[in-house]
């Protein structure tokens, strides 16, 4: 049986892109694999966070995991900071890493420039992010990690660190493989379809958040950029806005682009946008209802308490092997 590990940072309101590109893809694994789904709040603090907001977002993200269909009877759902072995093994992975390989990480260079421009300094946590991510994955003897293509470099570093540790200290860690969904939707900004939909976009009309109400979704889809051609056709080069909306439609309906083009031949963008809105609202409504049931409820605490115990039992076994291999025991 495969072992799955994946996590999302509680650093903002999740978007429709996060749902279609990540969260929804986590669910099928719980029927056939040993799954560990983590709220990676220690990764969030690699850049400055407001404490009260981080606390609130951590809890809300856990509720959203469950509302999207993660079943605590089939998957282990937990908060990263509640399992100390993540930070403990993270330090061991930092000490197994090289400064040069961390400085070459594409996301580090991009985020470092952004933080230096905004804050006037570069948090060291940004550089040590990859070894902590490696620890997250390796603690559970993970075989498959469902992540987007933008995480390819981080997965390569995870495998490099595991191999380096195993060569020097003995076979402790399983070498994980990356799993990227085939044909999954890459949702772009509703206002600038050349950019990925982002939870931190300054343009409020660019992003559909999973917690948006129906009226807000209606307004955002109505304002979504299209073009003057007036026909529903998938062509990312000449009709990027319409193609982005079609990508969302295809992901939610299961229809091919050819089927969508046929369905809306001669109908224009207004009808297409209305039907797309109905699809999005229909998908999000039961998630929102379950989410609001869970937030503030003792049920959520019970699920996270049980998840912490299960995760720590597995993590502690791996961590114990690692410290004995490295000589960190009395």
N, C-alpha and C positions, 0 to 999 in steps of 0.2 A: 504494500500500500504506500502510495506517495505521501510525503509530509509537505504541507503547504504552509508558508508563512507570508503574510503581507501586512502592510500597515499604512495608515494615512496620518499626516500631521493635523492636529487641531489648531491650525493657524489662520483659519478664516472660514467663511460660509461655503460649503461644498456646492459645486456647480452641476448643471446638467451634464457637462463634459466629464466631471469626476464620476458621475453615476454611470454613464454609458461606457466610458473608457476604463473604469476600474471596478467600482463597487458591484455593479451588476454581474461582472465576470467572476467575482469571488464566489457567488452563491452556488453554482453547480458543483464546485469541488467538494462541498461538504457532504455530498451524497456518496462520494467514492474515495475520499482521502482523509487523512488526519490533518485537521486544519487549525491554524493559530492565526487569529486576526487581531491585530494590536492597534491601539491608539498611541502613536509614537510621539508622546508629548515631550520627551527629552530631546528629540530632534528639533522640535519647535523652538526651544530656547537657544539654538545656535545663533539666533538673532534676537534682539531685545523683544520681550513680550510683557504685557501688562498682566500681573499675577491673577487678579480676579477674573479677567477675561479669559485667560488660558484655562483656569479652573472650570469656568462655565462651558467653554468650547470643548474641553475634554469630555465632560459628561454628555453634552449634546451630541457629539460625534458617536459616542458609544450607543446612544439611543437611536441614532440614524442608521448605524450598522444593522441593528436588530430590526428596525422598521423596514429596511430594504430586503429582509429575508434571511439574514444570518440566524441560524437556529442554535441557541446555546446548548441544546441537547446533542447537536452534531458537530459543533465547532467551538473552540475555546476563544472567547472574546475577553480581552483584558487590556489594562492600561500599562504601558511600558514602565513608568516610574514606580509602579507597585511591585515589580519583580526586580530586585536589586542586582541580580546576575547580569542584566543587560549592561549596566554601567561598569560592573566589575570585569566582565569579559571585554567590554569596550576598551578599558585601559590596557588590557593585555594585547588587544589588536592594534592599539595605537603604538605600543612598544614593539610590535612586529612590523610596523609600517615605516616607509622612508619619506623624508620631507619632499624629495623631488617628485615622487609619484603623486603625492597629495597636491602639490602645487600645479601639477599638470591637469588636474581634474577640471573638465570644462565647466561644470556647474559651480565649482568653487570660484573660478576666475570671474564668471559672470556675476555671481552673488556678491563676491568681494568688492567688485567695482561699484555695484549698486549700494552696498552698505557704507562704503567709504564716502561716496557722494552724499548719502543721506545723513549719516551719523558722524562722519569725520574720522572713523576708525574701522578696522576690519576685525570682527570677533574671531578669536582663535577657534571657537567651536565650528565655524564653517569649514576649516581645514580638516578637523578631526571627525567630521560628519561621516565619511565613508567607513572608517574603522568601526564606528558605533553601529552603522547599518550592517556591517559584516557580522558583528556580534549578535545583533538581533536575529539574523538568519541562521547562523551557525549553532546557536544555543539549542535549537529544536531539531538538529540533524535534518534540516530541510532538504528536500530533493527538488522541489519546484517552487519558483517565486513568480507569481503573476504580477508583472509590472509593465509599464509602457516602454517604448523604444528609447525614451529619454533617459532611462535608468541603465542602459546597456553598459556604460563605463563603470558605474557603481557595482554592477554584478560581476564585471571582469575583475575589479579590485577585490571583491569578496572571495572569489575563487582563488586569486593570487595569494591572498593572506592565509586562506585555509591550507593551500598547498605548501606555502612557506613554513607554516607552523607544523604541519604534519611531517615534512621532511626533517625538520630540526629536532622535534620532540616526540615523534611517533604518531601513529594514526589516531587522531581524536575526532576530526570533523569530516562530515559528509560534504562532498563537493556539490553544491546546488546548481541547478540549471534554471535559466530564465524562461518563463512562459509568456509569450505575447499573443493576445487574441488575434486570430486571422480575420481580416476584413472588418475589424471593429471600428466604430465611429471615432474619428478624431474631430471633436467639435471645435469649431473656430468661433471667434468673436462675431456677434451679430452686427457689429458696426464696422469692423475691419477684418474681413475674412482671410486676410493674409497672416493674422496672428491667432494663436490658440486662445480659446475662451479661458479667462483667468478670474479667479475669485478676488484678485487684488486690482482689477481694472478700474481706473478712475471714472470711466464712462458708465453710468448706471444702466444704460440701455444695451450695453455690450454683452452682458452675462445674465443667464437665467440661473438663479440659485435654487437649490433643492427645496428651500423653505419659502420660496416666493408663493404668494397666494394667487388665485385664479386671475383676478383683475390685473395683477402685475405681469403675469405671463402673457395675457392677451395683449397688453400694451407693448411689451418688448418684442413680440413676434410681429405685430403690426408695423413697428418702427425698424425692423430688421432690414438691412440694405439688400436690394436686389439689383435691377438694372432696367434699362429702357426697352429691352427686347420683348418682354411680355410673354414669353413662353417658358414653361417648366422643362428645363433641359439640363442634364448633368455635363458640365464642362468647366473644370476648375480654372482653366486659363482665361476663358472669355466670359464666364458667368460664375465667378467665385462665390458671390452671395447666395444665389439660388442653389448652387451645388452644395453649400454648407447646410442650408435648410433641408435639402433632399437627403443629405447624409443622416441628419437627425431623424427624418421621416422613415428612412429605410431601417435604421437601427431599432426604432420603436414598433414598426409595423411588420418587419420581416420581409418586406417587398424589395424587389430589385429596382435599380434605377430605371431600367427599361419599362417595368410595370408602372412605376410612378409617372413616367413621361406619358405612357399610354392613357393612364387614368385622367390626367389633367390636360390632355391635348385640347387646345382651343379654349381653355377655361380661365387662363390668366392667373395672376399671383394672389388676388384677393381670396378666392375660394381655396386655393392651395394653403395659404397661410392660416385660414380659419380651421381647416381640417388638421393641419399640423398642431395648432394650438389645442384642439380637442384631444389629440393623441398624447401630447405632453401632460395636460391636466389629468387625463384618465390614468396615466402611469403614476403621476406624483400624488394624486388624491389619497389612495390607501396608505401610502408611505407616510404622508403628513399626519393622517389620522392616528396611525400607530405610534409615530414619533411623539405626538402630544400626549398620548396615553402613558408613555414611558418616562418622559422628563419629569423629574420631581417625585417619581414613584419609588416605593421600596423594592418593587420588582427589578428595577434597573440595578440597584445596589446589590441585590441578591445574585443577579447574573454576573456582575463584575467581581464580586467576592469569590464566587465559585470559579470563575475564569482565572483569577489571580492564583488560586490554589493549584489548579491543574497546570497552568503555565509554569509556576515556580517549581513544581515537582519535576517536570521535564527539563527545565533550564538548569536546575541545581545538579542534576545527574551529569549533564554535559560539562558544567562548570567545574565540578569536582574532578572529573577526568582531566580537564585542561590544567588545573592548578597542580595536580600531581605530576603531569607530564612536564610542566615547566619548572617544577621544584618549589612552588609557592605553598609549601605546607610544613608543619612543624614535625 
